[in-house]
Amino acid sequence: MFKWLQEWYKLQCEKDWEPSISLITIDNPGWRLKIDLRGTEYSGLTMKLKKIDRTESDWYQCWIENNIWNAACGTLNLEEIIGEFRAFINSQKE
């Protein structure tokens, strides 16, 4: 998943736009990922909140707000949220 995200970012940078991607830790504990879609072919798309709660430490949620694809997750769900972003991108090509 990380290699895919790097390749997606590289493709966006080759198009006159370098989207902002930020990854930080949160105090749940867990992760927060934000990917700016402005200036990409995905700008203006919407996505309702997707929320998965398996256990107190195994969870994630993702959504688009203000042209930013957002996700938050438990400590071991980082690859899973990148997979959700990948699935979102791939669903736009169908």
N, C-alpha and C positions, 0 to 999 in steps of 0.2 A: 504494500500500500504506500509506503513512504517513497519508493522509487516512482510509482505512478504519479504521486503528488508533485514530485520534483520535475517530472517530465511535463505534466500539465502546466506548471508554473513557467517552465522554459518556453513552451509553445506560446503562452500569453505574452511573454517578454519579447518574443520575436515579432510581435504585431504592434509595435508603437505604444504598448501599455504594460506597465509592470504592476499587477494587482498586489495589494497589501495582504500578506498572510501573517497572522499573529497566533502564537501558541503560548499560553501562560498556564501556570498552575492555579488552582482554586482551593479554597480552604475546606472543602467537603470531606476528604481531599479528592482531587481529580484534576481534570484538564478543561481548558476553554480554548476553542479554535474559532478564529474569525477569518473569513476569506472574502475580500472585497470584490464584488462582481462588476463594479462600474468600469466601463471601458472594455468589457469583454462581450462576447456574443450572448452571454447569459444575463446581461444587465436587464433589469426590469422584470425578471421572472419572479414568481411567487412560490412559496412552499409553506404549507401549514405546519404547525408544530408536530413533530413526530417524537413521541415519548415512550421509552422502554424502561420499565422498572422491574428488574429481576430480583435484586436484593439491595440492601443498603449500600453495598459497595460495587454492585454490578448493574450499571444503569447508563443511559445516555438520552439526550434529547437534541434535536436539530431543527432549525427553522431559518427562514429568510426574513430579515427586517432591515429596511432602509438600504436595499441593494447589497446587503452583507449576508453571506451564508454563515450562520452561527451554529456552534455545537458546544455542548458541555457533557462531561462524562466522568465516570469513576476512574480510578487510577489505572486499571487494566483494560480500559475500553477505547484507548486512543486509536488503535488500528481500526477498530470497528467504526468510529465516526469518520475516519478518512474513507473507509469503504462506503459509508452512506453518502459522502460527497461525490465519490466516484460514480455511484449508482445514480445520483441526481444528474450529474453531467451526462452520463450515458443515456439516461431516459430522454434527454432533450434532443438526441440524435435520431431517435426512432420515428 
